[in-house]
């Protein structure tokens, strides 16, 4: 399974991110390109330990089972998967290029990942290996959403 901690995988994702621009349109979902870039930068900041979010009650009940199900194979995340309200971007417009650059910079930071106490807002405590697989799947999901 691909992991964000593998340099070749990171390079592939960065190439796909860089192929997107302000004219890229979603194949599904409600986000435009700016909203997707912003959503992904917020998520990366969480995975990297720069921001923390309160654990959802429903995640305490079903998080571990959901994570196990998501990481059982290489299948991509399902379209229109739910997210926390903190990661829903309401602003329709913003600096697309700046968000893209920020996202690429955050992806590059996985080469020095040190957030061993990471706790996902839904899934709970995750091992470094789980983070690597999940971050790849999340990034791939949104790149596929925008046909990259």
Backbone bond lengths (Angstrom), bond angles and torsions (degrees), N, CA, C in turn:
res aa  C-N    CA-C-N  psi(-1)  N-CA   C-N-CA  omega(-1)  CA-C   N-CA-C  phi
1 X - - - 1.448 - - 1.531 109.04 -
2 X 1.323 116.50 141.22 1.458 120.30 -178.32 1.521 111.06 -73.38
3 X 1.337 115.11 145.42 1.456 122.24 -178.41 1.529 110.16 -132.18
4 X 1.321 115.81 143.13 1.461 122.23 177.79 1.535 110.91 -63.39
5 X 1.318 117.00 -18.30 1.462 120.38 -178.61 1.525 113.10 -81.74
6 X 1.311 117.76 -7.01 1.457 122.72 176.95 1.531 108.77 -88.69
7 X 1.327 117.44 123.10 1.469 121.44 -176.05 1.527 112.33 -57.55
8 X 1.312 118.05 -42.08 1.461 120.99 179.95 1.536 110.34 -61.43
9 X 1.304 116.70 -40.70 1.468 121.58 178.60 1.526 110.11 -66.02
10 X 1.335 117.29 -45.22 1.479 120.39 177.50 1.521 110.51 -59.02
11 X 1.321 116.73 -44.98 1.469 120.25 -179.80 1.527 111.05 -61.27
12 X 1.320 116.85 -40.51 1.470 121.20 177.78 1.531 110.35 -62.60
13 X 1.335 116.89 -44.76 1.467 120.54 179.86 1.530 111.32 -64.66
14 X 1.320 116.64 -41.96 1.469 120.37 179.34 1.529 110.23 -63.07
15 X 1.317 117.29 -40.36 1.471 120.53 176.81 1.528 110.09 -60.83
16 X 1.328 116.98 -42.09 1.465 120.81 179.44 1.532 110.95 -67.21
17 X 1.336 117.25 -40.85 1.471 120.65 177.24 1.522 109.31 -60.67
18 X 1.334 116.60 -46.03 1.463 121.17 -177.39 1.526 113.15 -66.77
19 X 1.329 117.21 -17.94 1.473 119.49 178.36 1.534 112.06 -77.38
20 X 1.330 117.33 -11.84 1.463 121.50 -179.55 1.522 110.84 -89.71
21 X 1.333 115.74 151.47 1.458 121.07 175.63 1.525 109.77 -146.62
22 X 1.318 116.37 -175.53 1.479 121.42 -175.00 1.534 112.89 -61.96
23 X 1.317 117.93 -15.40 1.467 121.19 179.32 1.528 113.12 -94.49
24 X 1.325 117.73 -2.31 1.463 121.33 179.79 1.529 109.51 -68.57
25 X 1.321 115.96 137.94 1.467 120.50 -178.40 1.526 110.11 -123.57
26 X 1.312 114.24 150.79 1.462 121.08 -177.43 1.520 111.23 -75.55
27 X 1.319 115.03 143.61 1.461 121.81 174.97 1.529 110.50 -85.78
28 X 1.324 116.48 -19.43 1.467 122.37 176.91 1.528 107.79 -157.75
29 X 1.321 116.29 167.75 1.460 121.63 175.99 1.509 112.98 85.06
30 X 1.333 115.23 -178.07 1.464 122.05 -173.27 1.522 113.93 -104.62
31 X 1.323 118.58 -10.30 1.464 120.66 -174.52 1.517 112.90 -81.25
32 X 1.330 114.78 144.94 1.457 119.25 167.82 1.535 107.22 -92.08
33 X 1.313 117.93 -179.78 1.464 121.49 -174.28 1.528 111.98 -62.90
34 X 1.337 117.44 -41.03 1.470 119.40 178.66 1.528 110.16 -61.93
35 X 1.321 116.86 -46.64 1.458 121.19 -178.65 1.527 111.33 -61.82
36 X 1.312 117.11 -39.24 1.464 120.32 178.92 1.527 110.39 -66.67
37 X 1.337 117.53 -45.95 1.463 120.03 178.37 1.531 109.96 -58.85
38 X 1.321 117.11 -46.37 1.473 121.36 -178.07 1.533 110.26 -64.24
39 X 1.326 117.12 -44.30 1.466 121.90 177.28 1.533 109.73 -55.70
40 X 1.310 116.44 -47.01 1.463 120.42 -177.04 1.522 112.04 -68.48
41 X 1.334 118.57 -36.37 1.466 118.93 177.61 1.528 110.72 -66.59
42 X 1.328 117.16 -38.65 1.471 119.74 176.77 1.523 110.83 -62.69
43 X 1.319 116.05 -42.61 1.468 119.99 178.82 1.522 111.45 -63.87
44 X 1.328 117.29 -44.60 1.476 120.25 179.27 1.523 110.20 -60.15
45 X 1.335 117.22 -41.26 1.468 119.90 179.18 1.526 110.75 -60.55
46 X 1.330 116.80 -36.42 1.458 120.40 176.91 1.532 110.34 -67.91
47 X 1.336 117.22 -50.60 1.466 120.57 -178.07 1.526 111.61 -58.85
48 X 1.326 116.24 -36.09 1.461 121.40 -177.61 1.533 112.85 -82.61
49 X 1.336 117.26 -4.10 1.461 121.03 176.74 1.509 114.79 86.95
50 X 1.325 118.29 11.84 1.461 121.79 179.80 1.529 111.90 -79.90
51 X 1.340 116.60 -24.99 1.464 122.53 178.47 1.521 108.23 -139.64
52 X 1.325 115.48 147.21 1.461 120.82 177.91 1.529 108.88 -121.66
53 X 1.328 115.23 147.66 1.460 121.60 179.59 1.517 108.75 -129.27
54 X 1.310 115.30 145.64 1.459 121.75 -179.36 1.530 110.30 -64.67
55 X 1.308 115.53 140.31 1.467 122.22 179.20 1.528 109.84 -69.02
56 X 1.318 116.58 131.29 1.459 122.30 178.10 1.524 109.58 -73.68
57 X 1.326 116.74 139.88 1.461 120.98 -179.97 1.529 111.47 -56.56
58 X 1.335 116.32 -45.36 1.469 119.82 -178.76 1.530 111.09 -63.30
59 X 1.332 115.99 -30.22 1.457 119.99 175.91 1.516 112.09 -66.94
60 X 1.329 116.27 -33.02 1.467 119.70 176.99 1.529 110.41 -63.88
61 X 1.328 115.87 -30.65 1.461 120.73 -179.32 1.527 112.49 -83.00
62 X 1.339 116.35 -42.48 1.468 120.41 -170.13 1.525 114.86 -121.62
63 X 1.331 117.90 -1.20 1.463 121.30 -173.21 1.507 115.16 -58.72
64 X 1.321 117.49 -50.32 1.476 120.50 -177.15 1.525 111.07 -62.47
65 X 1.327 115.94 -41.23 1.465 120.30 178.95 1.537 110.22 -65.35
66 X 1.337 116.55 -41.00 1.457 120.72 179.01 1.519 111.95 -64.42
67 X 1.316 116.66 -41.95 1.466 120.63 179.15 1.524 110.73 -63.86
68 X 1.311 116.21 -45.28 1.468 120.44 179.07 1.528 110.22 -58.42
69 X 1.314 116.66 -42.58 1.466 121.75 179.80 1.535 111.24 -65.57
70 X 1.329 117.19 -41.53 1.471 121.07 -179.84 1.523 112.83 -66.19
71 X 1.319 115.79 -35.10 1.464 119.83 -173.66 1.528 113.57 -98.96
72 X 1.321 117.45 9.10 1.470 119.81 -176.77 1.525 112.80 -70.81
73 X 1.331 117.68 -22.77 1.463 120.72 179.25 1.524 109.87 -154.59
74 X 1.315 115.20 -175.08 1.464 120.11 -175.58 1.525 113.76 -87.42
75 X 1.317 118.22 6.27 1.463 119.62 -178.55 1.530 110.23 -62.51
76 X 1.339 116.29 143.39 1.469 119.84 -178.46 1.532 111.75 -71.02
77 X 1.328 115.06 162.40 1.463 119.74 174.92 1.524 108.93 -62.90
78 X 1.310 115.98 149.34 1.464 120.78 -179.68 1.518 110.96 -73.17
79 X 1.317 115.08 149.77 1.464 120.91 176.23 1.517 109.90 -60.96
80 X 1.332 114.89 148.07 1.466 122.36 176.18 1.527 112.66 57.68
81 X 1.326 116.60 35.18 1.464 120.80 176.29 1.535 109.35 -65.06
82 X 1.331 117.85 145.76 1.470 120.02 -178.91 1.518 112.10 -71.91
83 X 1.328 115.82 158.07 1.454 121.88 175.96 1.520 109.03 -141.22
84 X 1.298 116.29 168.46 1.456 122.21 176.97 1.533 109.33 -73.00
85 X 1.332 117.34 147.22 1.480 119.76 177.37 1.532 113.18 -54.88
86 X 1.337 117.44 -28.78 1.470 120.45 179.79 1.527 112.71 -63.88
87 X 1.333 116.59 -20.18 1.459 120.82 -177.06 1.528 112.97 -105.36
88 X 1.318 116.58 6.21 1.464 121.32 175.40 1.526 107.10 -89.84
89 X 1.311 116.16 121.73 1.461 122.13 -176.44 1.522 108.46 -97.10
90 X 1.328 116.07 114.90 1.463 120.24 -178.24 1.523 112.90 -85.78
91 X 1.336 116.75 -29.18 1.465 119.48 179.13 1.525 108.90 -64.96
92 X 1.301 116.47 129.16 1.471 121.10 -178.03 1.525 112.02 -85.09
93 X 1.341 116.52 -25.55 1.463 120.22 -174.72 1.520 110.63 -127.66
94 X 1.315 114.16 148.06 1.452 121.43 177.11 1.511 108.60 -175.25
95 X 1.312 115.75 -174.15 1.460 121.38 -178.01 1.532 109.57 -80.70
96 X 1.327 115.68 94.88 1.468 122.34 -176.73 1.527 110.63 -59.22
97 X 1.324 116.71 -46.26 1.464 120.54 -177.55 1.529 111.42 -63.21
98 X 1.330 117.61 -41.62 1.467 121.28 179.64 1.529 110.77 -64.32
99 X 1.332 117.16 -41.61 1.469 120.23 178.63 1.521 111.00 -66.34
100 X 1.317 116.51 -38.89 1.462 120.28 178.38 1.530 110.32 -62.96
101 X 1.326 116.52 -45.93 1.475 120.42 178.81 1.530 110.99 -61.79
102 X 1.331 115.90 -41.20 1.468 120.34 179.53 1.523 110.03 -63.35
103 X 1.339 117.12 -43.48 1.465 120.82 -179.86 1.524 110.65 -61.19
104 X 1.329 116.79 -46.60 1.471 120.72 179.18 1.531 110.08 -59.16
105 X 1.323 116.78 -44.18 1.457 121.12 179.89 1.532 111.03 -61.14
106 X 1.321 117.15 -42.22 1.460 120.99 178.59 1.526 111.33 -65.86
107 X 1.320 117.75 -41.16 1.468 120.87 177.81 1.531 109.93 -60.50
108 X 1.321 116.94 -39.51 1.465 120.62 179.13 1.534 111.87 -63.29
109 X 1.335 117.33 -27.42 1.468 121.02 -178.51 1.526 113.56 -66.87
110 X 1.329 117.78 -16.04 1.465 119.35 179.14 1.514 112.41 -65.55
111 X 1.324 117.53 -14.33 1.468 119.77 176.66 1.532 111.02 -67.08
112 X 1.335 116.93 -19.10 1.467 121.24 178.92 1.529 110.82 -126.81
113 X 1.303 117.45 38.64 1.462 122.89 -176.93 1.527 111.30 -60.09
114 X 1.337 115.77 133.18 1.468 118.96 -179.91 1.532 111.99 -142.79
115 X 1.318 117.62 26.37 1.459 121.37 -177.68 1.534 110.36 -96.57
116 X 1.329 115.86 66.29 1.462 120.89 -174.79 1.530 113.39 -68.37
117 X 1.320 118.07 -17.58 1.463 121.62 -179.85 1.520 111.93 -100.41
118 X 1.330 117.16 24.78 1.459 120.43 -175.83 1.524 112.17 -60.35
119 X 1.334 114.53 133.15 1.460 121.14 174.44 1.527 108.03 -129.20
120 X 1.311 116.27 117.43 1.465 123.66 -179.77 1.525 109.29 -75.27
121 X 1.307 116.80 146.13 1.475 121.48 -177.42 1.533 112.20 -61.54
122 X 1.343 118.25 -24.97 1.461 121.41 178.75 1.530 111.79 -112.32
123 X 1.320 116.99 -49.64 1.462 121.42 -172.55 1.522 113.99 -77.97
124 X 1.314 117.44 -20.78 1.463 120.75 -178.26 1.511 112.11 85.75
125 X 1.347 115.89 -155.55 1.466 121.21 -177.47 1.524 109.70 -61.73
126 X 1.334 114.96 131.84 1.463 121.20 -179.97 1.518 109.13 -127.19
127 X 1.318 115.92 141.67 1.467 120.63 175.47 1.535 108.33 -73.25
128 X 1.314 115.88 164.58 1.466 120.25 177.16 1.526 110.25 -58.74
129 X 1.313 117.01 -40.99 1.464 120.93 179.52 1.535 110.84 -61.70
130 X 1.325 116.88 -44.30 1.466 121.02 178.04 1.526 111.13 -63.06
131 X 1.324 116.78 -42.16 1.467 120.99 177.69 1.516 109.40 -59.19
132 X 1.312 117.34 -46.71 1.465 121.65 -178.83 1.511 112.72 -56.95
133 X 1.324 116.64 -46.85 1.461 121.00 179.56 1.527 111.29 -68.45
134 X 1.335 116.18 -44.75 1.462 119.23 -176.50 1.529 111.58 -66.47
135 X 1.326 117.42 -44.31 1.466 120.16 -179.60 1.527 109.85 -60.59
136 X 1.338 116.90 -41.04 1.463 118.68 176.08 1.524 110.10 -59.33
137 X 1.330 117.32 -49.02 1.470 120.52 -177.46 1.527 111.43 -61.21
138 X 1.341 117.17 -40.70 1.466 120.70 -179.52 1.525 110.54 -65.45
139 X 1.321 116.40 -45.08 1.466 121.22 179.99 1.525 110.55 -64.19
140 X 1.318 116.52 -47.06 1.460 121.41 178.09 1.532 110.89 -58.79
141 X 1.310 116.73 -41.05 1.472 122.37 179.60 1.536 110.88 -55.44
142 X 1.326 115.76 -49.52 1.463 119.17 -177.50 1.524 112.53 -74.54
143 X 1.304 117.97 -30.01 1.467 119.33 175.25 1.521 110.47 -69.59
144 X 1.324 117.83 -40.31 1.459 120.76 175.04 1.533 110.88 -64.46
145 X 1.329 116.25 -35.93 1.463 121.09 177.55 1.534 110.85 -55.48
146 X 1.341 115.25 -35.82 1.469 120.67 -179.54 1.529 111.63 -105.14
147 X 1.317 115.51 25.04 1.468 122.81 171.47 1.527 113.39 61.32
148 X 1.334 116.18 37.01 1.471 119.84 177.86 1.515 109.66 -122.73
